[in-house]
C-alpha cells in the first residue's frame, strides 16, 4: 500500500508530498521509506524550487509508529527515520510544512526539519516521547537551534502539547490561519509571491548557506543521539516499559532505571 501521494505543481517547480495512510498518517517504516525515495529522486531535478509536506484528512501526523520503537526494532526504525532527514539536508531545496490537527513526535520532527511552517488553528504540536519513557533524537537537535534552549527544554522534558498560536509565539511556526481552507489558500499565495519568481539554483545555494549551522549540528549530533537511544536508553527498564505499556494500552510502572 502506498502511504504518500506526490504531485508537481506550478509547471513542475513545486514538489508536493501528502502523508496519507488512510488513518492517522503514522510515520512507519513504509511511509518513511517512500518519503526518502521520493526525496532522493529530486536530487537531479534542477527546476524544483520548493518541497511541501502536508497530511491528508484532518491531521498532519500522529507521529512515528510506537510499535516500531520496541527494543528489537528501534535501531532499524531510527536508521530509516534519520535517513529521511539526511536526504533532505543533501538536497538543499527549500521546504515547507502545512500543519493541521495532530502534529506529534515524529509527526512534528518532519515539519521541524523544514525551512517554513504554516499551520491552522486546529494544529496540536508537541514532542510527547518523554511520556513513553524515551526521548526524541531529531527534535533534541532541531528545537534548541530553532527556538533556544529554554523553550526547547520545556517541550522536550515535559512533553507538553501546544497550540499553533503558542508555537507561532515562540517562533516555531511562521503563520497561523483560521482553518485548513484558509491555510491552503494563504500558502499558495505565499509560494507565488516568495518562491516562484526566483531561480531554483539560487534558492538551493541560499538554503545551503542559511542552513550551514543547522545542517552541521544535525549531521554531528543525530548519529550520536541515535547511538544513545539504542545502546543506552533501550537497555533501561523504563524505556521498554513505557513503549510496551502504550502498545498494551495500560499505565506504565516505572522503576526509574
C-alpha positions in Angstrom: 0.0 0.0 0.0 1.4 3.4 -1.0 1.3 5.7 2.0 2.2 9.0 0.4 0.8 10.9 -2.6 3.0 13.1 -4.6 2.4 15.7 -7.3 4.2 18.5 -9.1 2.7 22.0 -9.2 3.4 25.3 -10.8 4.9 24.0 -14.0 6.7 21.2 -12.2 8.6 23.6 -9.9 6.9 22.6 -6.6 7.0 19.1 -5.3 4.0 18.3 -3.1 4.1 15.4 -0.6 0.9 14.3 1.1 1.1 11.8 4.0 -1.8 9.5 3.6 -2.1 6.1 5.3 -5.9 6.4 5.4 -5.9 6.9 9.2 -3.6 8.9 11.4 -0.7 9.4 8.8 1.6 7.4 11.1 5.3 7.7 10.0 6.0 4.0 9.9 8.9 2.3 8.1 6.9 2.0 4.9 5.9 5.7 4.8 9.4 6.9 5.8 11.0 4.8 3.0 8.5 6.2 0.5 9.3 9.8 1.5 13.0 9.2 1.4 12.9 7.5 -2.0 10.8 10.4 -3.5 13.2 13.0 -2.0 16.2 11.2 -3.4 14.5 11.3 -6.8 14.5 15.1 -6.7 18.3 15.5 -6.4 18.9 15.9 -10.1 15.6 17.7 -10.9 17.1 21.2 -11.3 13.8 23.0 -11.7 12.4 22.1 -8.2 12.1 25.3 -6.1 10.2 24.0 -3.1 9.1 20.8 -1.4 5.9 20.9 0.6 4.6 18.4 3.2 1.1 18.0 4.4 -1.2 15.4 5.9 -4.3 14.0 4.2 -7.5 14.5 6.2 -7.7 16.4 9.5 -4.2 15.6 10.8 -0.7 16.1 9.7 0.6 13.0 11.6 0.1 11.4 15.0 3.8 10.6 14.9 6.2 7.7 14.3 5.0 4.1 14.8 5.2 3.3 18.5 5.2 -0.4 17.7 8.5 0.1 15.8 10.1 1.7 18.9 10.5 -1.6 20.7 14.0 -2.7 21.7 14.2 -5.2 18.8 13.1 -2.7 16.2 14.4 0.7 17.5 17.7 0.6 15.6 16.1 -0.1 12.2 13.4 2.5 12.9 15.9 5.3 13.8 18.0 4.4 10.8 15.1 4.8 8.4 13.8 7.9 10.1 17.1 9.7 10.2 17.9 8.8 6.6 14.9 10.9 5.7 16.5 14.0 7.4 19.9 13.3 5.9 18.4 13.1 2.4 16.6 16.5 3.0 19.9 18.0 4.1 21.7 16.7 1.0 19.1 18.3 -1.3 19.3 21.9 -0.1 15.9 22.5 -1.6 13.7 24.8 0.4 10.9 23.0 2.3 7.6 24.0 3.7 5.2 22.1 6.0 1.4 22.7 6.3 0.0 21.7 9.7 -3.5 20.7 10.8 -4.7 18.6 13.7 -2.3 16.3 15.4 1.4 17.0 14.8 3.1 14.9 17.5 6.5 13.3 18.0 7.9 12.3 14.6 4.9 14.0 13.1 6.4 17.3 14.2 10.0 16.4 13.7 9.5 16.2 10.0 8.0 19.8 9.9 10.8 20.9 12.2 13.3 20.0 9.5 11.5 22.3 7.1 12.5 25.9 6.4 8.9 27.2 6.8 5.9 26.0 8.8 2.4 27.2 8.3 -0.5 26.0 10.4 -4.2 26.4 11.0 -5.8 26.8 14.5 -6.6 23.1 14.8 -2.9 22.1 15.0 -1.7 20.5 18.2 2.1 20.4 18.3 4.5 18.6 20.7 7.2 16.0 21.4 5.5 13.7 23.9 8.1 10.9 23.7 9.1 11.5 27.3 5.6 10.3 28.4 6.6 6.9 26.8 9.9 6.8 28.7 12.0 7.8 25.7 13.4 10.9 24.1 13.2 12.5 20.6 16.7 12.5 18.9 15.9 14.8 15.9 13.9 17.2 18.0 16.7 17.3 20.6 18.9 18.7 17.9 16.5 20.9 16.0 14.4 22.5 18.7 17.2 24.3 20.5 18.5 25.6 17.2 15.1 27.0 16.2 13.8 28.4 19.5 16.6 28.4 22.0 17.4 26.0 24.9 14.8 27.3 27.4 11.8 26.8 25.2 13.2 23.6 23.7 13.8 22.1 27.1 10.3 22.8 28.2 8.9 20.9 25.2 11.4 18.0 25.3 11.5 17.4 29.0 7.8 17.9 29.9 6.3 16.5 26.7 3.6 19.3 26.7 1.4 19.8 23.7 1.0 23.4 22.5 -1.4 25.2 20.1 -0.5 26.7 16.8 -0.7 30.1 18.3 1.7 29.2 21.1 4.0 27.7 18.5 4.0 30.9 16.5 4.6 33.0 19.6 7.8 31.0 20.3 9.0 31.2 16.7 8.3 27.6 15.7 5.5 28.5 13.2 5.7 31.3 10.6 1.9 31.9 10.3 -1.4 30.6 11.7 -4.7 30.6 9.8 -8.3 30.1 10.8 -8.8 26.7 9.2 -7.4 24.3 6.6 -9.0 26.0 3.6 -7.5 29.4 4.7 -4.2 27.6 5.2 -4.2 26.2 1.7 -5.2 29.5 0.1 -2.6 31.6 2.0 0.2 29.1 1.5 -0.4 29.0 -2.2 -0.3 32.8 -2.3 2.9 32.8 -0.3 4.5 30.4 -2.7 3.5 32.5 -5.6 4.9 35.7 -4.0 8.1 34.4 -2.4 9.2 31.3 -4.3 8.0 31.0 -7.9 9.8 34.1 -9.3 13.2 33.0 -8.0 15.9 30.9 -9.5 15.8 27.2 -8.4 19.6 27.2 -8.4 19.8 30.4 -6.3 17.3 29.0 -3.8 19.4 25.9 -3.3 22.5 27.9 -2.7 20.7 30.3 -0.3 19.2 27.3 1.6 22.6 25.7 1.8 24.2 28.8 3.2 21.4 29.8 5.6 21.3 26.3 7.0 25.0 25.7 7.4 24.9 25.6 11.2 21.6 23.7 11.4 22.9 21.0 9.0 26.3 20.8 10.8 24.6 20.0 14.1 22.2 17.6 12.6 25.0 15.7 10.9 27.1 15.7 14.0 24.6 15.0 16.8 21.9 12.9 15.2 24.2 9.8 14.9 25.3 10.4 18.5 21.8 10.6 19.8 20.8 7.5 17.8 23.5 5.5 19.5 22.5 6.8 22.9 18.9 5.8 22.2 19.7 2.3 21.0 22.7 1.3 23.1 21.9 3.1 26.4 18.3 4.1 26.8 16.8 1.0 25.3 18.8 -1.0 27.8 16.8 0.5 30.6 13.7 -1.0 32.1 11.6 2.2 31.9 12.1 2.8 28.1 10.9 -0.7 27.3 8.1 -0.4 29.9 6.9 2.9 28.5 6.7 1.6 24.9 5.1 -1.7 25.9 2.6 0.0 28.2 1.5 2.2 25.3 1.1 -0.7 23.0 -0.8 -2.7 25.6 -2.9 0.4 26.5 -2.1 0.4 30.2 -0.4 2.8 32.6 3.4 2.3 32.8 5.0 1.1 36.0 8.3 3.0 36.3 11.3 1.6 38.2 13.4 4.7 37.5 16.2 2.7 35.9 
